[in-house]
Amino acid sequence: MGKGVSGSELKSRRFCVCVTGSVAIFEGVRLVRELSKKFNVNVIVVMSETAAEWIPPLLFEWASGETPIVKLSGKAEHIRVFEEGFECVVVYPATVNTICKMANGICDTSVTLFLAVALGLKLPVIMAPAAHLSLYANPMVQECVEKLKSLGVRFTGPRLEEGKAKVALVEDVLEIILETAEEKDLMKKRLSGVSFLITAGPTREYIDDIRFMTNSSSGKMGLALAKEALNQGADVTLVIGKGSTVAPPPGIRSIWAETTQEMTDAALSEIDRKKQDVIISVAAISDFTFKKFEGKIPSKEEISVKLTPLPKLVEIIREKYPSTYMVGFKAEYNVSDEELIKRAKNKLKESKLDMVVANDVAKEGAGFGTDTNEVIIVDEKIIKKLGKLPKTEIAKIIIDLIAEKIDLTQKEIKIIKNRP
Ligand SMILES: Cc1cc2nc3c(=O)[nH]c(=O)nc-3n(C[C@H](O)[C@H](O)[C@H](O)COP(=O)(O)O)c2cc1C
């Protein structure tokens, strides 16, 4: 298959599989399942409304692990999905209706709209037509096929079997996907095969059953890191605090957690399950908890609460996983750069981290809720001071620094350790 290229090289790539209203739709389920479970590709399925009448989207959700897109919403999925880095579109099965609409620039279904955007972005598009011989032989259909071919769209099938036109076999579609991926250099990005767990956003500690203590962390920095790692080919799991104001994109396994305990449990269970190579703890996890009151504390009554320190998640993880590459964030308030570096270095040592990203949240445009940040990155050797930058740019610098620490020249991922 694929001239010696193995499907495992597609691990963590992001493909969009469009399915349309043909009886061959069942084959689409098998393709999605193979891509997602065997090749570990992140697949988002887009279904035409006709396709969704034929097969419940739930079956494709089972096959891909993601909720399929049938109707577009105000979130403009046709733009968002590609912004998030989905890089190849496969239409399997492709009806004549969708082929002809695409060739004529019509975009009146979720599938045709996705295809129009993919063409505009010059992304690789693979189509596997499913149609009766007579329907496919229609000169207008052939004209559309030729037009799409001239625009770079690849076709596989239909194949002839006992005088009948049949949609291409799943194996043939996989083969053309591998060939295309190889040609378009979709294989092996810098962080292909590296897995990340990132915590993001705030946690909540309840005083009684309705009131809680939290902070204004938005989850933006953690999400920017998750997206950047994903763009560089990593497999990313995000454990995200419920108070976050951001929504994780498809392609990132996201687990929502509310309290510190929930975030700790979620992170530990994901790490136990997957043994990620890199862990970045960005979440503004509460350092304290309360002895919670039952029900609602009556108003107008003066009460005292006692704050009890909580164990540090990074230290729990480090205890269990001594060799995982771990990055921690440290937020301080109104301190000098020298003091910030000193505290970051202390944290590096105390929590046995490999890198600490520190910031002073008292500074304007730094820290919680903002789109920018101003950080100092510290590890055993480097101290990198970054002026005020968008969180997306800071994320790129941090992920690049982490990638430099990971020796990808060997097949096995080797983390270059330099922990104090
Ligand atoms: C039983 C049945 C089978 C069909 N099979 C096909 C097919 O294999 N290929 C095709 O191009 N159209 C087929 N059609 C027609 C499409 O479902 C129809 O053109 C529809 O509008 C396609 O919408 P879509 O391209 O948005 O999914 C079939 C229709 C029915 C009722």
The ligand as an SDF file (V2000), in Angstrom:
LIG
                    3D

 31 33  0  0  0  0  0  0  0  0999 V2000
  -31.8490    4.7270   -3.0200 C   0  0  0  0  0  0  0  0  0  0  0  0
  -31.0250    5.8570   -3.5440 C   0  0  0  0  0  0  0  0  0  0  0  0
  -29.7260    5.6320   -3.8940 C   0  0  0  0  0  0  0  0  0  0  0  0
  -28.9510    6.6530   -4.4010 C   0  0  0  0  0  0  0  0  0  0  0  0
  -27.6410    6.4070   -4.7030 N   0  0  0  0  0  0  0  0  0  0  0  0
  -26.9320    7.3590   -5.2920 C   0  0  0  0  0  0  0  0  0  0  0  0
  -25.5900    7.1030   -5.7120 C   0  0  0  0  0  0  0  0  0  0  0  0
  -25.0390    6.0240   -5.4970 O   0  0  0  0  0  0  0  0  0  0  0  0
  -24.9290    8.0760   -6.3480 N   0  0  0  0  0  0  0  0  0  0  0  0
  -25.4850    9.3000   -6.5730 C   0  0  0  0  0  0  0  0  0  0  0  0
  -24.8110   10.1490   -7.1650 O   0  0  0  0  0  0  0  0  0  0  0  0
  -26.7260    9.5960   -6.1570 N   0  0  0  0  0  0  0  0  0  0  0  0
  -27.4660    8.6670   -5.5300 C   0  0  0  0  0  0  0  0  0  0  0  0
  -28.7550    8.9490   -5.1260 N   0  0  0  0  0  0  0  0  0  0  0  0
  -29.2700   10.2960   -5.3290 C   0  0  0  0  0  0  0  0  0  0  0  0
  -28.7870   11.2650   -4.2350 C   0  0  0  0  0  0  0  0  0  0  0  0
  -29.1490   10.7760   -2.9660 O   0  0  0  0  0  0  0  0  0  0  0  0
  -29.3990   12.6430   -4.4690 C   0  0  0  0  0  0  0  0  0  0  0  0
  -28.8630   13.1760   -5.6750 O   0  0  0  0  0  0  0  0  0  0  0  0
  -29.1590   13.5980   -3.3400 C   0  0  0  0  0  0  0  0  0  0  0  0
  -29.7080   14.8510   -3.6680 O   0  0  0  0  0  0  0  0  0  0  0  0
  -27.6900   13.7400   -3.0340 C   0  0  0  0  0  0  0  0  0  0  0  0
  -27.4850   14.7450   -2.0750 O   0  0  0  0  0  0  0  0  0  0  0  0
  -26.0290   15.0460   -1.4920 P   0  0  0  0  0  0  0  0  0  0  0  0
  -25.0730   15.0290   -2.6380 O   0  0  0  0  0  0  0  0  0  0  0  0
  -26.1360   16.4000   -0.8720 O   0  0  0  0  0  0  0  0  0  0  0  0
  -25.7290   14.0140   -0.4780 O   0  0  0  0  0  0  0  0  0  0  0  0
  -29.5090    7.9470   -4.5650 C   0  0  0  0  0  0  0  0  0  0  0  0
  -30.8300    8.1740   -4.1940 C   0  0  0  0  0  0  0  0  0  0  0  0
  -31.5850    7.1450   -3.6860 C   0  0  0  0  0  0  0  0  0  0  0  0
  -32.9930    7.4240   -3.2570 C   0  0  0  0  0  0  0  0  0  0  0  0
  1  2  1  0
  2  3  1  0
  2 30  2  0
  3  4  2  0
  4  5  1  0
  4 28  1  0
  5  6  2  0
  6  7  1  0
  6 13  1  0
  7  8  2  0
  7  9  1  0
  9 10  1  0
 10 11  2  0
 10 12  1  0
 12 13  2  0
 13 14  1  0
 14 15  1  0
 14 28  1  0
 15 16  1  0
 16 17  1  0
 16 18  1  0
 18 19  1  0
 18 20  1  0
 20 21  1  0
 20 22  1  0
 22 23  1  0
 23 24  1  0
 24 25  2  0
 24 26  1  0
 24 27  1  0
 28 29  2  0
 29 30  1  0
 30 31  1  0
M  END
$$$$
